[in-house]
């Protein structure tokens, strides 16, 4: 019995010694990384013989630090915004116009970059919501009810009406495609719509279009909006696919429409998307087809995307600038957004009396007063960073959960 106890004590002491040795090893590694890092920051001409000896002694550490530096520089390069020259831009747009005219089934993939002109921040740009969150910067709330469809949104609507575009696949939740007048059956909103809440207990799924952001109380894996279906009294939920989730709603996301459009596409035009999320959806890229039979890819984005090498042409410019030139090449007029004709007002479902105080978000007004607009770009910039709802709160929770695990 005593021998068993001794063995148990010895085993515990051995484990403690092993843990202590591991801790000391980690500390030594950290110290060597700090020492080597300080030496590598010095110009070679200023390094002493002792510094050279240290670098020779810690060759593995030197190699690892060099690899990390290369990765940091590569990441920094990918985050930089690049602009084409005026001549290069015109030449690329001319080629794009020819491709659009010749396309039999053109599909558009749109991202946050097409809405930045509406004072809605993107995600991964230099001043994007997630970029600021990753830097530890605080972000404030914004009134998205004042946002309106941009020039790019209106151009897309025209291209669809002219039958040059067959389908639009959007990652955006801002509802601006819908508000531009693009038909619902021509649109797949893969990550949801901030103005739509649904009852999943009704069959088919019952939609409620609202004039305010319904995501006030929702976040990652928490989709109930606090209101109830007027038909079955079940809780309504938002349609948003928060960061870290997968879209499961058939409507209004319309995954089926997106997959069918991608299958038939011979040309895909990506506007204002980093494609870091879309690249994961194999059904959108005809990956089951031979490379030669996949759709021709054109990309409009200021930053690097993982699909750049596969693109026929990559245009580095703002979406509105490209679309203005494109419509000129196609000799098509660019309609101006008219809030009086915004489809959301005819689609909107009034709240039940008991739901009148169920939200605090601003309601979209049928007509906008000149006093409601931002007086200068600085005010617009201050109001574009968003916290809460579909634009960051879920992402923050996802990061905390990931760190905790």
N, C-alpha and C positions, 0 to 999 in steps of 0.2 A: 504493500500500500504506500509505504514511504517512497519506494522507488518510483511509483507512478506519479506521486506528488512532485518528486524531484524533477521527473521528466517534464511535467506540466510547467513547473516554474522555469526550468531551463528553456523550454519551447517559447514561453512568453518573453523571457529575457532575450532570447535569440531574435524574436520578431522585433522587439524594441530596438535592438542593436542594428538590425537590418534597416528599419525605418530611419534611424538616426544617420546611418551611412548614406541612404538615399537623399535625405535632406541636405547633408553636407556636400554630396556630389552635385546636387542642383545649385547650391550656393556657389560652389567652385566654378560651375559652368557659367552662371550669371556673371561672376566676377571676371572670368576670362573674356566673356563677350563684351563687358564694359571696357576692359583694358584694351582689347584688340580694336574695339570700335573707336576709342579715343585716338589710337595710333593711326588708324586708317583715315581719320579726318585730317591728319597733318599732311601737307605736301611732302612728296618723297624726298626732296632736297633737305627738308628740315628734320627728317627722322634720324635718330642717333643709332649707334651700333647696338645699343641695348634694345631699342625698338625693333630693329631688324631681327635680332635673336628671338624676341617674343613672338614675332610673326611667323618665324620658321618653326618655333616650338608648337604653335597653335594653328597649324595649317588647315585643319578641318573647320575651325572656327572662322578663319579668314574666308574660306570658300563659302561657308554658309552665309556670312554677312554680305559677301559680294552677290550671292544669289538673291538675298532679300532686297538689296538695293536695286537690282535689275527688275524685280517684280514690282517694287514701289514706283519706279520710273515708268514701267509699262502701264501700270494702273493709272498713273497721273496723265500719261499721254492719251489713254482712252477716254478720260474724263474731260479733256480739253475740247473746246468748241473750235471747229475749223470752218473758215469761210472760203468758198471759191471766188476767184476773180470775176469781174463783170463779164468779160469775154468768155471765160470757161463756163459760167453759169448759163449764158445765152445759148452756147453751143450744146450743152447738155440738155437744156429744156427743149431745144429744137429736135434732138434725137428722141426725147421722151414723147413729144407730140406725134412724131411719126409712128412710134410704137403703139400709142393709144389709138390712132386712126386705123392701124392694121390689126389691132387685137380683136379677136372674136368673142372672148369672154374675159374682160378685165375686172379684177377684184381689188378693192382698196383695203389696206390694213392701216388703221389710224391709232395714234397714241397721244399722250399728253401734250406733245409739241404743237399740235394744231390748235390748242386752246390757250396757249400762253398769251396770245394777243388779246384774249378776253380777260386778262389779269388773273387767270387761274395758273398757279405755279405748276411746273412739271415735277417729276419725281427725282430724276438722276442728273439734272442739269447742275451747273455751278451753284445756283441758288435754289435748287429743287428741295422739296419737303424732306425727302429721305437723306439727301446730302447734308442738310442742316441738322437733322436729328443725329446722324452719325458723327457729326462734329461736336455734338453736345450743345448746340445752340437752341435756345428757346424759340418756339413758334407761336404766333398769336392766331386768333380766330379771324375769319373773313366772311363777309356777306356774299355768298355765291348767287343769291337771287338777282343780283345786278348784272351778272355775266350774260352776254348775248352771243349768238353764233358769230363766228369770225368770217373773214373773207374766204378762208379755206373751206369752212362748212358750207357756205353758199355756193362756192364753185363746185363742190362735190355734188350738191343737190342738182345743179344745172347739168353736170356730166351724166348724172343718172337719168334726168329727164330727156337728154339728147341720146340716150341708149348707148353711150360710150362706156359707162360703168354698169356692171350687172349686180354687184352686191358690195356692201360696206361692212367690214368686220372691225369693230371698235373695242379698244381696251378701256375707254373713258367712261366714267360714271356720271359725268356732268350733264347729261341729257341734251347737249347742244345739237347733236345730229337730229334728234327728234324735233327739237324746236326750230331747226332750219327748214323743216318741211319735208325731210326725207321720209318716204313711206316706211311703216313698221316692217313690212315683209321684205324690204330691201336692206334691212339693218340687223346685224347681230351684235348685241352689247354683251360681250363675253364676261365682263366683270360687273354688270348690273347697271341700274339707273337710279340716281339719288332721288328722283321724283316719283318713283313707283314702289308701292308696297303691295303685297299679294297675300291671298288666303290659300294656303296649300291644302286645306281640308276640303275645299270645294273642288268638284271635278266637272269641267277642266279648271285649272288654277284660275282664280278670279283676280283680276288686276284692279288696283285703285291708283289712278294718276293724281298726284297732288300738286299744289302750287308752291310747295315748300320742301326743303330737304328733310326727308323722312328718317334719316339715319342718326338723329340726335341721340338716341339711347342705345344704338347698336355698336358692336365692335366684333372682334375676333370670336367666332363661335357663339355670339350673342346677337340674334337677329330679330327678336321681337321689338316692335316699334311702340307698344303701349296702347295701340288702338285695336278694335275688334271688327270682324266682318259683319256687315249689316244683314247678311243672309243666314249665316250659321253661328254667329257670335264667337267664332274661333279667333285666336290671336293672330293679328297680321304680322308679317315679317318683311324685312327689307329684301332687296334683290342683290345686294352687294356681295361680291366675292372678295372678302378681306384678305390681306397679305397672309399667306400660310394656309389658305383654304383652296378647295377645288369647287368649281361651279357645278351644281347639281340640278338647278331649275331648268326645265325645258323652255319655259316662257317666263320672263321676256328675254332671257339670254339668247335663245335661238341658236344653240350650238349646231343643231341639225342643218339650218340654213347656211352656217359658216362652213361646215364640212362639205356640203354639196357644192357650194360655190367654189371652194378650193379644189375640189375634184374636177370640176369642169374648166377651171381657169387655165388660160394660156399665157396670161400676163398678170403679175401681182405688183402693185405699187404700194410701198410702205411709206407713210407720212408721219413724221414726228414721233416715231417709236424707237426705243432703244433695242427692242426685239429680245431683250434678255428673258422676258416671260413668254412671249409668243413663240420663241424658238423651241420651247419645251412641248408645244402642241404639234405632234407629228402629223396629225390629220390636216393641218393647215398648209403643209408644205409638200404634199404628194410624195412623201418619202418612200412609199411602196412602189413608185415608178422608177424606171431607169433614169439616170441623170439627164440624158439627152431629151427625155420626154416630159421633164418637169417644167412648170411655168417659168417664163423669163421674169427675172426679179429686178425691180428698180427701187432704189431707196432714197428718200429725202430726209436727211437728219444732220444736225450739226456735229454730233459726237459719233465715235466709233460704235459699230454694232457687230454682233457675232456673225452676221450674214453678209458683211461687206464684200468678202472675197468671192461670194457666189453671185453678186449683183452684176448685171450688164452695165449699169451706170449707177454710181453713188453721187448724189447731188448734195453738197455741203452748203446749205443756205436755209433761211427761215421759210417755213411752209407758205406763208402769205406771199412772200416775194416770188417764190417759184410758181405758185398757182396764178399769180397775176400775169407773169410772162407766158405761162402755159395757155391760159385762156386767150391771150392775144395771138399766140401761134395758131390756135384752133378757131380763131375768129368767132368766139362766143362771148356774149355779154355776161357781166358779173352782177347778179341781182343784189339789191341792198336789203338787209334784214329789216322787216317791218313788224314791230311788236304787236301791232293790231291784228296781224295775220298769223301770229304764233299758234300752231296747232295745239299747244299744251292747254290753252284756255278752253277749247272745245272738248278736249279729252278729259279734263280734270273732273274728279268726283267730289262733290261737296262733303264736308265732314258732318258726322252725326252730331246732334246737340250735345251729347255727353262727351264728345271728343274735341269740343271747341278749345279747351285749354290743355290739350295733350301735347303741345309743342311750343317752343319759344323762338323757332327759326323764322326769319323774315319771309313774307309771302311775295311771290312774283306779282307785281302790279301790271295791269293791262297797258298802262301808258307810263313812261318814265319822264319825270321832270328833269330839266337841265341841271337843277340843283342836286339831283341824286348822283350825277356822274362825278368821277374823281376830277378835281380841279387841276392836278398836275401829276406827272409820272411818279414823283416821290411818294405821294399819298397812295397811289395804286400799288407801288412796291411794298409799302408797309402793310397793306391789307391783303396781300396775296398769300402770306404764309398761313397755313391752316392747321389747327389742332382739333381733334375730335371728329366724330362721324366717320365717313368713308375715307377721309383724306389723311390718315396718319395714326389715329387712335388704335386701330386694329394692328397696325404695323408695330407700334410701340409695345403693345401687349405681347405680340409674337416674339419680339426680341427679348423681353424679360423672361418669357416662358422658356425660350431656347437657352438663355444663360443659366436659368435655374436648373434645367435638366442636365 
